[in-house]
Amino acid sequence: MRERRIKCDSCGRTTPRHKAAPIFKKQFGELRKVYLCIACAKHRGIKLHEAKRRVKQPPRRRRR
């Protein structure tokens, strides 16, 4: 089964839903879920959900 595709609300690009960045917009007194493509999310400075899940690892020690 194919994954559902969404349209970016900023530029109109069609992307798979798992790659889109969901944001919540307040419009007419109610919250609305809006999807942005990766490029628009980076341009607006929105943190992508993949970056939040990534575990930070300690820095590697250098060999001498």
VMD Tcl script that builds the backbone (N, CA, C; Angstrom):
set m [mol new atoms 192]
animate dup $m
set s [atomselect $m all]
$s set {name element resname resid chain x y z} {
  {N N MET 1 A 0.833 -1.181 0.000}
  {CA C MET 1 A 0.000 0.000 0.000}
  {C C MET 1 A 0.882 1.250 0.000}
  {N N ARG 2 A 0.564 2.170 -0.857}
  {CA C ARG 2 A 1.354 3.401 -0.954}
  {C C ARG 2 A 0.989 4.363 0.159}
  {N N GLU 3 A 1.978 5.123 0.558}
  {CA C GLU 3 A 1.738 6.108 1.610}
  {C C GLU 3 A 1.037 7.333 1.036}
  {N N ARG 4 A 0.230 7.940 1.848}
  {CA C ARG 4 A -0.519 9.119 1.431}
  {C C ARG 4 A 0.426 10.296 1.189}
  {N N ARG 5 A 0.165 11.036 0.142}
  {CA C ARG 5 A 0.979 12.209 -0.187}
  {C C ARG 5 A 0.197 13.462 0.164}
  {N N ILE 6 A 0.915 14.476 0.595}
  {CA C ILE 6 A 0.286 15.743 0.977}
  {C C ILE 6 A 0.888 16.865 0.151}
  {N N LYS 7 A 0.212 17.996 0.105}
  {CA C LYS 7 A 0.731 19.183 -0.568}
  {C C LYS 7 A 1.256 20.148 0.481}
  {N N CYS 8 A 2.425 20.708 0.232}
  {CA C CYS 8 A 2.998 21.710 1.116}
  {C C CYS 8 A 2.123 22.957 1.063}
  {N N ASP 9 A 1.774 23.498 2.229}
  {CA C ASP 9 A 0.918 24.676 2.259}
  {C C ASP 9 A 1.655 25.955 1.882}
  {N N SER 10 A 2.979 25.883 1.831}
  {CA C SER 10 A 3.746 27.067 1.481}
  {C C SER 10 A 4.050 27.144 -0.020}
  {N N CYS 11 A 4.595 26.048 -0.576}
  {CA C CYS 11 A 5.017 26.092 -1.981}
  {C C CYS 11 A 4.179 25.214 -2.904}
  {N N GLY 12 A 3.407 24.270 -2.350}
  {CA C GLY 12 A 2.567 23.415 -3.175}
  {C C GLY 12 A 3.226 22.134 -3.646}
  {N N ARG 13 A 4.427 21.856 -3.164}
  {CA C ARG 13 A 5.135 20.640 -3.562}
  {C C ARG 13 A 4.443 19.418 -2.956}
  {N N THR 14 A 4.374 18.328 -3.710}
  {CA C THR 14 A 3.781 17.087 -3.220}
  {C C THR 14 A 4.868 16.227 -2.600}
  {N N THR 15 A 4.693 15.832 -1.328}
  {CA C THR 15 A 5.671 15.015 -0.621}
  {C C THR 15 A 4.966 13.907 0.145}
  {N N PRO 16 A 5.678 12.805 0.451}
  {CA C PRO 16 A 5.095 11.769 1.295}
  {C C PRO 16 A 4.836 12.322 2.694}
  {N N ARG 17 A 3.809 11.807 3.340}
  {CA C ARG 17 A 3.391 12.351 4.629}
  {C C ARG 17 A 4.458 12.185 5.712}
  {N N HIS 18 A 5.218 11.085 5.681}
  {CA C HIS 18 A 6.223 10.868 6.724}
  {C C HIS 18 A 7.409 11.821 6.588}
  {N N LYS 19 A 7.607 12.414 5.416}
  {CA C LYS 19 A 8.708 13.361 5.237}
  {C C LYS 19 A 8.292 14.807 5.513}
  {N N ALA 20 A 7.007 15.074 5.573}
  {CA C ALA 20 A 6.527 16.440 5.774}
  {C C ALA 20 A 6.648 16.832 7.247}
  {N N ALA 21 A 6.801 18.129 7.492}
  {CA C ALA 21 A 6.887 18.654 8.853}
  {C C ALA 21 A 5.530 19.235 9.246}
  {N N PRO 22 A 4.835 18.616 10.211}
  {CA C PRO 22 A 3.539 19.143 10.625}
  {C C PRO 22 A 3.710 20.320 11.587}
  {N N ILE 23 A 2.982 21.376 11.366}
  {CA C ILE 23 A 2.957 22.505 12.299}
  {C C ILE 23 A 1.497 22.851 12.568}
  {N N PHE 24 A 1.259 23.535 13.669}
  {CA C PHE 24 A -0.101 23.917 14.014}
  {C C PHE 24 A -0.239 25.417 13.849}
  {N N LYS 25 A -1.251 25.824 13.117}
  {CA C LYS 25 A -1.505 27.219 12.805}
  {C C LYS 25 A -2.824 27.623 13.435}
  {N N LYS 26 A -2.848 28.771 14.078}
  {CA C LYS 26 A -4.092 29.264 14.653}
  {C C LYS 26 A -4.792 30.114 13.592}
  {N N GLN 27 A -5.992 29.674 13.214}
  {CA C GLN 27 A -6.717 30.364 12.165}
  {C C GLN 27 A -8.188 30.446 12.569}
  {N N PHE 28 A -8.709 31.648 12.638}
  {CA C PHE 28 A -10.098 31.907 13.012}
  {C C PHE 28 A -10.435 31.315 14.382}
  {N N GLY 29 A -9.498 31.414 15.310}
  {CA C GLY 29 A -9.743 30.974 16.675}
  {C C GLY 29 A -9.602 29.490 16.926}
  {N N GLU 30 A -9.194 28.707 15.944}
  {CA C GLU 30 A -9.016 27.273 16.163}
  {C C GLU 30 A -7.677 26.832 15.570}
  {N N LEU 31 A -7.125 25.766 16.146}
  {CA C LEU 31 A -5.848 25.243 15.665}
  {C C LEU 31 A -6.084 24.350 14.456}
  {N N ARG 32 A -5.207 24.510 13.461}
  {CA C ARG 32 A -5.291 23.726 12.244}
  {C C ARG 32 A -3.934 23.107 11.967}
  {N N LYS 33 A -3.911 21.829 11.616}
  {CA C LYS 33 A -2.655 21.156 11.302}
  {C C LYS 33 A -2.277 21.448 9.860}
  {N N VAL 34 A -1.063 21.953 9.661}
  {CA C VAL 34 A -0.563 22.336 8.344}
  {C C VAL 34 A 0.721 21.556 8.089}
  {N N TYR 35 A 0.895 21.073 6.871}
  {CA C TYR 35 A 2.101 20.330 6.502}
  {C C TYR 35 A 2.987 21.178 5.608}
  {N N LEU 36 A 4.305 21.123 5.879}
  {CA C LEU 36 A 5.301 21.809 5.057}
  {C C LEU 36 A 6.308 20.789 4.549}
  {N N CYS 37 A 6.815 21.010 3.345}
  {CA C CYS 37 A 7.878 20.134 2.838}
  {C C CYS 37 A 9.171 20.445 3.599}
  {N N ILE 38 A 10.159 19.614 3.422}
  {CA C ILE 38 A 11.410 19.760 4.163}
  {C C ILE 38 A 12.092 21.088 3.843}
  {N N ALA 39 A 12.085 21.485 2.580}
  {CA C ALA 39 A 12.754 22.723 2.171}
  {C C ALA 39 A 12.104 23.946 2.818}
  {N N CYS 40 A 10.770 24.007 2.837}
  {CA C CYS 40 A 10.073 25.145 3.441}
  {C C CYS 40 A 10.248 25.166 4.956}
  {N N ALA 41 A 10.271 23.984 5.570}
  {CA C ALA 41 A 10.466 23.913 7.022}
  {C C ALA 41 A 11.849 24.415 7.402}
  {N N LYS 42 A 12.864 24.029 6.626}
  {CA C LYS 42 A 14.219 24.514 6.902}
  {C C LYS 42 A 14.317 26.019 6.684}
  {N N HIS 43 A 13.670 26.509 5.645}
  {CA C HIS 43 A 13.706 27.934 5.350}
  {C C HIS 43 A 13.058 28.751 6.473}
  {N N ARG 44 A 11.996 28.236 7.052}
  {CA C ARG 44 A 11.305 28.926 8.155}
  {C C ARG 44 A 11.961 28.701 9.502}
  {N N GLY 45 A 12.936 27.794 9.571}
  {CA C GLY 45 A 13.646 27.535 10.819}
  {C C GLY 45 A 12.911 26.593 11.750}
  {N N ILE 46 A 12.047 25.751 11.201}
  {CA C ILE 46 A 11.296 24.795 12.008}
  {C C ILE 46 A 12.136 23.546 12.183}
  {N N LYS 47 A 12.196 23.047 13.418}
  {CA C LYS 47 A 12.935 21.822 13.684}
  {C C LYS 47 A 12.167 20.649 13.119}
  {N N LEU 48 A 12.853 19.803 12.386}
  {CA C LEU 48 A 12.210 18.641 11.785}
  {C C LEU 48 A 12.087 17.515 12.803}
  {N N HIS 49 A 11.055 16.693 12.667}
  {CA C HIS 49 A 10.801 15.645 13.644}
  {C C HIS 49 A 11.884 14.572 13.641}
  {N N GLU 50 A 12.618 14.395 12.551}
  {CA C GLU 50 A 13.699 13.420 12.543}
  {C C GLU 50 A 14.845 13.883 13.439}
  {N N ALA 51 A 15.084 15.175 13.466}
  {CA C ALA 51 A 16.180 15.701 14.272}
  {C C ALA 51 A 15.888 15.559 15.757}
  {N N LYS 52 A 14.629 15.621 16.148}
  {CA C LYS 52 A 14.271 15.478 17.563}
  {C C LYS 52 A 14.484 14.054 18.049}
  {N N ARG 53 A 14.247 13.068 17.173}
  {CA C ARG 53 A 14.379 11.674 17.568}
  {C C ARG 53 A 15.826 11.199 17.630}
  {N N ARG 54 A 16.696 11.892 16.929}
  {CA C ARG 54 A 18.087 11.460 16.862}
  {C C ARG 54 A 18.751 11.579 18.241}
  {N N VAL 55 A 19.426 10.547 18.648}
  {CA C VAL 55 A 20.094 10.538 19.954}
  {C C VAL 55 A 21.490 11.121 19.772}
  {N N LYS 56 A 21.825 12.068 20.621}
  {CA C LYS 56 A 23.161 12.654 20.546}
  {C C LYS 56 A 24.163 11.711 21.188}
  {N N GLN 57 A 25.215 11.415 20.467}
  {CA C GLN 57 A 26.238 10.514 20.970}
  {C C GLN 57 A 27.413 11.328 21.472}
  {N N PRO 58 A 28.125 10.799 22.462}
  {CA C PRO 58 A 29.285 11.536 22.968}
  {C C PRO 58 A 30.349 11.660 21.893}
  {N N PRO 59 A 31.166 12.711 21.951}
  {CA C PRO 59 A 32.213 12.883 20.933}
  {C C PRO 59 A 33.230 11.746 20.995}
  {N N ARG 60 A 33.740 11.394 19.833}
  {CA C ARG 60 A 34.719 10.315 19.766}
  {C C ARG 60 A 36.072 10.765 20.291}
  {N N ARG 61 A 36.774 9.828 20.921}
  {CA C ARG 61 A 38.114 10.137 21.383}
  {C C ARG 61 A 39.087 9.957 20.239}
  {N N ARG 62 A 40.044 10.841 20.168}
  {CA C ARG 62 A 41.033 10.775 19.101}
  {C C ARG 62 A 42.156 9.805 19.489}
  {N N ARG 63 A 42.576 9.038 18.514}
  {CA C ARG 63 A 43.712 8.132 18.745}
  {C C ARG 63 A 45.000 8.896 18.500}
  {N N ARG 64 A 45.993 8.522 19.262}
  {CA C ARG 64 A 47.299 9.183 19.084}
  {C C ARG 64 A 48.353 8.192 18.742}
}
mol reanalyze $m
mol bondsrecalc $m
mol representation Tube
mol addrep $m
